[in-house]
Amino acid sequence: MVESNPKADLLRYLREARDALVWKLDGLSEYDIRRPLTPTGTNLLGLVKHVAGVELAYFGDTFGRPFFEEEPPSWWYTEEAEPNADMWATAEESRAEIVGLYRQAWEHSDSTIATLSLDEIGHVPWWPRERREVTLHHALVRVICDTQRHAGHADIVRELIDGAVGYARGNDSLPTADQARWESHHRRLERVARAAGEN
């Protein structure tokens, strides 16, 4: 018999996305986890910092359960914050500090999720006033989507750094192939792309 437990299902997918994202930092130097690898500056530690803020905002502030008891950090989502400040780490912000904040966000979020029903209504302060009301269910789906999206970014950024790939620790979800096979595959795709571009 298959039992329906929507909250447990949603939480499982959120936890998988969290783990996948943090795992992408493993074994890298401070430089590599901060290195901007796209024209807009996408970097691994910044992705972790961003999703920590997303969880604390949606499962904290939105449901009247703020995480920061006093003054939030300078990068927090206020009008005074530098644009994109949540998407990168300063030299003074350590990996341990940001990953630690993210893990604290998990606990805070999980507590909100456990305490409230999926149809509990919250208010998203940064949304337009006429559509600020949101259910916990909607917030969970939104945060899962955002976290998975950024875990996908992290997959690509990590591969650009050192070639490491994989869906999860011990499960790369890729067909078995050696380096020569991947290089041949890459050359083939480049030829196909060039041929298509010439038509």
N, C-alpha and C positions, 0 to 999 in steps of 0.2 A: 504494500500500500504506500502510495506517495502522499505525504502530508503537505499541505500548503502553509508556508510560513514566509510571507512576503518580506517582512522586516529582516529576518535571518538571511534570506537570499540577497537582499540589497546590501546588507552589511558584509557578507562574504565577498561580494564583488568589489566593494570599496576597499576592504582589507587587502585583497589581491593586488589591486592597483597601487596602494600605498607601498606594499612590500616591493613590487616591481620597480617603482621609482627610486626608492632608497637604495636598493641593491645596485643600481647603475653607478653609484659612487664608489663601490668597493674596489680597492686596489689602486686607486688613482691618486696622483699628487694633488697638493693644494692648487697648483697652477691649472692642472687639467680639469678639475671640477668647477673652476671659475672661468675657464677659457671661453670667450664668445666665438661660436662656430657658425653663426648666421649673420647676415648684414644687420639684423635687428638685435643682435647680442645674445641669442639663446645660449644658455649654459646650464650645466647640470645642477649646481648648487642653487642657482637662481630659481630653477623649476621647483626644487624642494621648498625653498622659502615661500614661493608664491602659493603652492598648494596648502602649506601650513596656514597661511593667511586666509585662504578661501574657506578651509574647514572651520577655523575659529570665527570667521564672520558669519557663515551660514548656519552653523550649529551652535554658535554662541550668541552673538548680538541679535540675530534674527528671532531667536526664541527667548529673549530676555535672560540669557545665561552668559553674560560677557566673561571672557577669559581673563582679560587684563583688569585687575582690581584698581590699579592706579593709572598712570599715564601709559598709553600704548607706545610701542617703539616708533621712531621717527618715520619709518617706512609705511606705517599703518595707513589704511585707506581714509585719509582725510584730505581736505582741500589744500592743506599746507604741505602735504607730502610731495616730494619730487616725483614727476611722472615716471612710472615703471620702476620705482624704488624697490618694489617687492620682487622684482625679477632678476636681481643680482645681489651678491654679497659683498660688502665692503671688506677691505683688508683686515679690519678690526673684528669682523664677525667670523667666528670660527666655524668649521664644519660641525664640530660637536655641539656648538650653540644652536645652529640652525636645525640640524637633525634632531637634537634634543627638543627644540620647540615643536617640531613636527610630531614627534612621539607624544608630547604633552597634548598636542591638538587631537591626536587619536583618542586619548583617554577622555578628554573633554567632550569630543564629539560622540564617542561611544556611550558616554553617560547620558547625553541629551537623547540619543536614539533609544536607549534602553528605558529612559524615564517617560518619554512622551509617546503618544499614539501616532500612527502614520497620518491620521487626519487632523492632528494638532495644527492650529493656525499660528504662524509667526508673521513678522513684519520686517521686510528687507529695507533697511533705512536708506540705502543708496539707489533704490529703484524709484521710478516716478510714483508719486503719491497715489494715483488712481489704480495702480496694480501692485502695491506693496505686499498685500496679503498672499501668503504662500503656505502650503501644507508641508509638514515634515517629509511626506512622501516625495513631493516635488523637489524639495531641497536635496534630499538624498540622491534622487536621479540626476539632478543638475551637478552635484559634487562628484558623483561617480563618473559622469561624462567628462567633466573637466580634468579629473585626476587621470583617467585613462588616456585622454588626449595628450596630456603632458608626459605621461609614461611613454607614449609613442614618440614624442619629441626626444625624450631621453634615450630611447632605443637608437635613434638615428645619430644623435650627438655622440653617444658612447662609441658607436661603430666608427664614426669619423675620427675619434681620438685614438683608439688602439685596435680597432677591428673586432672588439668583443661584441657578441650578439646574443640574443636570447630573450625568451618571454619571462622566464623565472629562473632562479638559481637551480641548476640541474635539469632544466627543460628549455632548450633553445627553440623548440617548435620548428626547426628547419630540417630539410632532408640532409642526411649525412653526406658530406662532401669535403674533400680536402681543399687546401688553399689553391692548388692548380685548377681544380674544377670550378671554384668560384671565380677565379681570374678569367677562365675561358668563358664562363657564363656572362661575366661583365662585358667582355669584348664582343660577344654575340649580341647582347642587348644594345651596345653602342652602334654596331653595324646596322641593326634593325632600325634604330632611331634615325641614323643618318639617311638610310634608304627612304624611310617614310618622309623625312624632311625634304628630300629632293623631288618628291612627287608633287 
